[in-house]
Amino acid sequence: MSDTTDAPKKLYIKTYGCQMNVYDSERMAEALGSKGYTETQSPDDADMILLNTCHIREKAAEKVYSELGRYKDLKAEKPDLKIGVAGCVAQAEGQEIMRRQPMVDLVVGPQSYHRLPAMEDAVREGQKALDTDFPEDDKFDTLRKRAKTKRGPTAFLTVQEGCDKFCAFCVVPYTRGAEVSRPADRIIREAQELVESGVREITLLGQNVNAYHGHDGGLAGLIWALDKVDGLERIRFTTSHPNDMDDALIDAHGTCDKLMPYLHLPVQAGSDKILKAMNRKHTAEQYIRLIEKIRAARPDLLLSGDFIVGFPGETDADFEDTMSLIRDVHYGQAYSFKYSTRPGTPAAEKPQLPDDVMNDRLQKLQGLLREQQVVTQDSMVGREVSVLFEKPGREAGQMIGKSEYLHAVFAHAPADVIGQVRRVRITSASSNSLGGDLI
């Protein structure tokens, strides 16, 4: 069968969850481009609908089934419409998706999406296609070279996948598999192609990105190699584990000008008892000392984190330990959630806390985090920051970009600033963004 068809076909991808899924969706679209697909922003005119799913949040699978239910009428109107489910829910649910929703034509896991063109051939011939293997062939080797189409000034770039940490609450080791790192030369080549397409800032992605070992110098070595890419002005990375934050990476934060002063370093809890139950393999004290070391290397670094409240066995004293850690560290921003069970994880078998207790603790914790975020935002007023402008704002003549600290910044500026890094003096702060004037 030919790789292309005479008439162009439309592909609608809905992406859930993390930045890695955003990257994966881009690569899926590129893979299906070999079959004649171009992307559309509406499912109504699509020839294929692909849901790229995430299994991290509560009731993730049920949300996918609910979304699929919305397409039943569309499928009835367009019998040739093909519907697929990709990502971590696809990996976890597999055949169950097709059993519960017979209208689904293909299911593909996050390590197998390079096989989408062959799966598309099968569904066009009236077959069902299911691939949730952890294949031996490297999907990045198989995927087509990225097209040099014009892009926006920022991009994600996956460098590492999977996780070997086996935190008691997390499904990632089961849905994404063991830790695998891409070779540095291929990452550098892809980064160069992105820069040639207009990208100025790259965020390196991994489920446990600072465990990257595809370069002799680890993630720090990769960052220094990318530092040499002409035209690349900014580098970020996410998400990190405290146990893999080595001295070389800490030093890079203090010495590499292209590495931005922003770090997402989840701790999840401040109680040693709960950290042990979570299988985090570090203590609260070790985390705090690590933050001190990083801030000594880069004093202006903005820190972000993740917190889970209501983990099985958490007492009022354990929760207060978490609140104490937050007060000690001070976060510029953070993400927080009530614990929710993930089938197949060790914590799912433990007695769960009452929902009202978790709700109360979450409100208190989020209140403290909001206070810290407001203090951080307000402290930026009067300062000068470097902003990479990305797109127009809602108001006429207004442009939006991100500061080196990942703050959204609005400023009145000409349209040609998009793709440029410009100095901005901050004049106002809200809970989620900053306003300023071009300097």
Summary of the structure (lengths in Angstrom):
residues: 439
radius of gyration: 22.5
end to end distance: 57.5
largest distance: 66.1
contacts: 1464
relative contact order: 0.08
helix: 39%
strand: 23%
